């Protein structure tokens, strides 16, 4: 690919945002159309990337199968193949500083240490089999959000611009291959999200936004420290000071770190864990907050219950996936040994999320909070799959990330329709909506069944693989996690039945609801409008397609899963060729 | 001492020496010229004074840039009393640019508050001259000269709103505590001189190096270092030597606070960095922990107390204390990367803090400054551009990417980790998380939901009252908005292309002798 397709994809929404700023804010229709056009175009480009990528790795996959004889070393040094790479220098201080500092350099060497290492980072983009799927998902969900966005939304233009800026941030996180660039997008994406949260939503939104930002940034800042840690430790070991992810993975600086190298704290050294483990924890904290895993989840219910539907579609749909994405992309590859050390911890947190999320969802009365806690439970499955640390689990996790994005977006559309029609989110005030809203009830049923993991729908495929992977890791985890599947039926059906089945129940006094019923029956306006149908149908179609014929998704996901598992297993075998052949054998069903 | 050096009798000053201090001469001469012009000018033409002041500052800036481009190595003049090295020139840039921004902000603001007086610009120029002296000072006497030249005009400027009790109170506090701090500084210098027999930093460094190489740590020098640190920590408003800061920042006219909060900090940190990471480097093992502790206390105290503030100027004052703590990380490291990181942060700070205070300046009305937190409510609806820019400065102060503040923290934390000072980095990170709370709350206030309508209405009634509108002259706000916009542009551009400043800092040289 000679032209920089990733950069074009990445900055297309930015250009779109600038273009939308040029439209007068009074022309709501034009703004909405422009927004849809930009997001659709972005989706088109990500699909081009996806298709082009899928055409490539099949060749690479055949090469991978030959690793056991001959190419073992080259593959094991950089187990992950990135495509469509683009690299431009961003900040480079190539020269050593020592000769420029006569003041620090002169005199007794006892008072002068070596010059600081140069700081280099670059604008480096690339995709692999993990990020292509998520890019396509992100672009799809932003398009869906643009479709759902009402023309009458207040300050529509600002909303559209902020939405496109968030898309730039999300795509940037997914495509960046430099730790600093990644961190840059990771944090910068929070700015438009923050403004979206404080500008639109219910009364509680200011508090919710502040909580979300403080949680996330506190975690991310530790990740920033850990990024420096990776940088300096790798540099000290290999002499190569770089923030470049492929180079860092290939450098294997943490593959063989076993001794607890100590950090000094004002001269006192401590060696509680080895550096790799500290760095793993710092990265994992940032990602666990974003996912969120259970002890770090308390920003989520507030954020999910106060946001508006279009915002939640991409916020819940893709932003929360970035945490899981980070765990795979950074924790498994950079800290293979610590990934194994902390496997029980991460699996435990995943199980806690699954069960706690499910139980909390059962206890909620607010329909958006039910969906929020359900999301925590589902994302627990994703993390479970990741830290099963085998091909099946990771494969399932990748698929489930996509699935969850589709399902949660559809759920928020359904719930959002109900909220917008009746101005309440309280489950007990609503009931029997299937009669006035048959189309919604039908679509909602598919979405609900997908959410609880019904066979022939998409989530079943992912959850099945995850449980399979967890079982291989240890049956106990799989047994505990399947409790979550059972609870999922309970809370999903509680939501669905409570809203659509039984006697018709509407908020307000008897007289008001009486009136509402007659009016709505006459006008037929209660049910989903064409806009919501247009938004929901592709999502439901995807649920069916992935559920009925999952083979392509599994096959392509498997290739990437095998690569990441191979990366995570680099330290386990003393003989690299053996490890590679083992991983390869497992990756080929 | 200068007079005893061979070849340079005291009465003969070579032209080369004068060239070395050309920016100072221009600014100092400017002060005299403005003073004279103020005597003969027609009444009510203060704008011309501002123009003249700006011209001198521009000329000094141009000279400094020229010297930067022309010089490849440091120039030490007046027998080692002053170094016109790139370290000094970089600090000069930041001070002069900030001063220029303040001069552009001033006429409109002073007129609205009814403070327009010619003396204002004279004092400002004198103070800038003091800062330039500090940037390159290589002698204890020169440092003290610079500190006093910087401070005395500021004491007056702080109390410039003569009918405002807060301003008077702030000025008095600043004067008393400032004098106290100068005393500390002077005592430290005296001890250092008494022990080493030199006032020249070069000679002191050589002395301490010999001393420390012999494995001998001198308690008298340690006492001197402590006293110097206290005096300088006062000037940069680091906790626990910050007590004057909130009152003075709140009481002083907003333009003076802008100037004080940025330019003073830059100059004082220039001395701090030069003294500690160069001259006193042989004693680094002794002072690095106490300085690090001051940095940590500053970060914690500033950020935590800022959360409780209801006044914008006080909030920015505590934020300034916290920011001083961050910059202090670079001082505590005492190594080239720390020095670079501190300088980077100072440049970043100049953009974001000048911008934030400039917004406060613009929002200030007749008689009093925009100060109450509630006055920001609904700003996004009334002044969308200002609110957007203010948000940008808040995000930058909080250290978000896309803003220059991010790379400021980036280089500081990176240097701290590289030097193994993990505690500094971790405290920096924890307190940064705390700081989000109050910086984002300012944004939240401006874009506040309808719940705060009461406060908005109250303010809007006040702002459309006759005296409020009459004084909001467009001529005054025009250039001021330009300053805010330029600061905003700098904040974003440098936040995306950090190499612009970083490359400058790469070639920096510090002379201590």
Contacts between the chains, C-beta under 8 A, distances in Angstrom:
chain1	res1	chain2	res2	distance
A	90	B	499	7.3
A	91	B	498	5.5
A	91	B	499	4.8
A	91	B	502	6.2
A	92	B	499	7.5
A	93	B	502	6.9
A	93	B	503	8.0
A	93	B	506	5.7
A	95	B	506	7.4
A	97	B	336	5.7
A	97	B	337	7.6
A	97	B	506	6.9
A	100	B	506	6.9
A	100	B	507	6.0
A	100	B	508	7.2
A	100	B	509	6.3
A	101	B	336	4.9
A	101	B	509	6.7
A	101	B	510	7.0
A	102	B	509	6.2
A	102	B	511	7.7
A	103	B	278	4.9
A	103	B	509	6.9
A	103	B	510	4.3
A	103	B	511	6.2
A	103	B	512	5.4
A	104	B	277	7.7
A	104	B	278	7.5
A	104	B	281	7.5
A	104	B	335	7.0
A	104	B	336	4.9
A	104	B	510	7.4
A	107	B	209	5.3
A	108	B	209	6.1
A	108	B	212	7.9
A	108	B	213	5.1
A	108	B	282	7.8
A	110	B	212	7.8
A	110	B	213	6.9
A	111	B	209	7.3
A	111	B	212	7.3
A	111	B	281	5.3
A	111	B	282	5.5
A	111	B	284	6.4
A	112	B	281	8.0
A	113	B	335	6.6
A	115	B	336	6.5
A	116	B	335	7.0
A	116	B	336	6.1
A	116	B	337	3.5
A	116	B	340	8.0
A	116	B	415	6.9
A	116	B	418	6.0
A	117	B	418	6.9
A	119	B	411	7.6
A	119	B	414	6.6
A	119	B	502	7.9
A	180	B	410	7.9
A	183	B	401	7.1
A	184	B	401	4.4
A	184	B	402	7.6
A	184	B	406	7.7
A	185	B	401	7.7
A	187	B	400	5.8
A	187	B	401	4.5
A	187	B	406	7.4
A	188	B	400	7.0
A	188	B	401	4.4
A	188	B	402	4.8
A	190	B	400	7.3
A	191	B	395	6.3
A	191	B	400	6.1
A	191	B	402	6.9
A	194	B	440	7.0
A	194	B	443	7.7
A	195	B	447	7.3
A	198	B	443	7.3
A	198	B	444	5.6
A	198	B	447	5.4
A	198	B	449	7.6
A	199	B	447	6.1
A	203	B	449	6.5
A	203	B	451	6.3
A	205	B	449	6.7
A	206	B	444	5.1
A	206	B	448	7.3
A	206	B	449	6.1
A	209	B	440	7.9
A	209	B	444	7.3
A	210	B	437	6.9
A	210	B	440	5.8
A	210	B	441	7.0
A	210	B	444	6.7
A	213	B	436	6.1
A	213	B	440	6.0
A	214	B	433	6.3
A	214	B	436	5.2
A	214	B	437	6.2
A	214	B	440	7.9
A	217	B	432	7.7
A	217	B	433	6.0
A	217	B	436	5.6
A	218	B	430	7.8
A	218	B	433	3.8
A	218	B	436	8.0
A	221	B	429	4.2
A	221	B	432	5.8
A	221	B	433	6.1
A	222	B	429	6.3
A	224	B	410	7.6
A	224	B	413	6.7
A	224	B	429	7.2
A	225	B	413	6.5
A	225	B	417	6.5
A	225	B	425	5.5
A	225	B	426	7.0
A	225	B	429	6.0
A	228	B	413	6.4
A	228	B	414	5.0
A	228	B	417	4.3
A	228	B	418	7.4
A	228	B	425	7.6
A	229	B	417	6.4
A	231	B	414	7.7
A	232	B	417	6.2
A	232	B	418	5.4
A	263	B	420	6.6
A	263	B	422	5.0
A	264	B	420	4.8
A	264	B	422	7.5
A	265	B	422	5.8
A	265	B	423	5.2
A	266	B	289	5.7
A	266	B	292	7.2
A	266	B	421	7.7
A	266	B	423	6.2
A	267	B	289	7.9
